């Protein structure tokens, strides 16, 4: 068989580990060629294709790939139209698949990437194409349904927990009263903001408050809590998701006049300003010193703090997608299935990609404290195993070495 693989959506610290899993499993299964779309479906439509069989010609390159963050093949945010017979875009894509003699197409990505696999498989079925289409999950947001968690989340959570712990150390250095608001990614789901709670341990109290998109923001309740906290302790730490909304469904960043434009899928291309809005609210209403910190894109591709568990599971998901294609499966996604909590064990299973596409998994309300401003022990039990272990980068001249296309 000949395989074609692409990467799409936001990058992560372990998306290339999934690519390594796809490549090595395909080659060990006897694949003749493994081709890579440069910049996903959008790049393929422009004829941008790389021969991975030629590029990955040594074990060292594969090891470097596993330790290189972001998307080796490049990414895109390209929305396919509804799969209608005779559509020019689909005709072009299937002509390209035929030209490259592709037997299976794998796409590594999140909600919107699974939408692409769902549409391609539906169109392929409608025209009687034998090509198999399989999705490989990826997103730091951890908001894909039908999978216990997503590759990319564990490493982002590890980075967030580490950085929050260091922010707490920094804030406690001075004998001054202050409130620090750290803004963490998450448009509609608070998994990443919740990961700030993992900074808590014997040597750290963790954040005092965590604001998630799942719970509408109540300014009066929030200010009362902050006021009480800043009278009890000198340094107050708040972790806030970028996607926090008020009771009218308005993003706080929009209230600050900093909302971004929409991307091809109708999502805000960038949410920014939530922490500045909250810090300003605290300053104006309570009169105490406050500051805003945005982790921004730093949390997506922190390869130096990647979780070994996350890297291993990303690799296995890529391999499971290849095996699904070899077995003749199409229109599916290789999901992660938790087998045990203690000890933590995780395997893979195949799920219908049509059930995954464009759906979102949010933090269960029973994992959030009753006041809506922190997560509880159930969240930690779920997330803590995903940040375990490290895979040290290969350092050259004092900095990590990466592999690039």
Protein Blocks (a to p, Z undefined) as FASTA:
>chain_A
ZZddddedjddfklmmmmmmmmmmmmmnopabdcddehijklmmnopacdfklmmmcfkl
mmmmmmpgcjfkopaddddddddehiaklmmmmmmmmmnopabdcddddfklmmmmmmmm
mmmmmnopabdcddddddfklpaghiabdchjlmmmmmmmmmmmmmmmmmmmpccddddd
dddehfkbcklmmmmmmmgcfkbgbjfbdcdfklccdfklmmmmmmmmmmmpmbdcdddd
fkbccfkopafklmnopaccddfkopafbdchjlmmmmmmmmmmnopacddddfkjmlmm
mmklccfklmmmmmmmmmmmmmmmmnopahiacddddfbfbdcddddddddfklmgopac
dddfklpcfklpaccfklmmmmmmmmgccdddddeehiacdddZZ
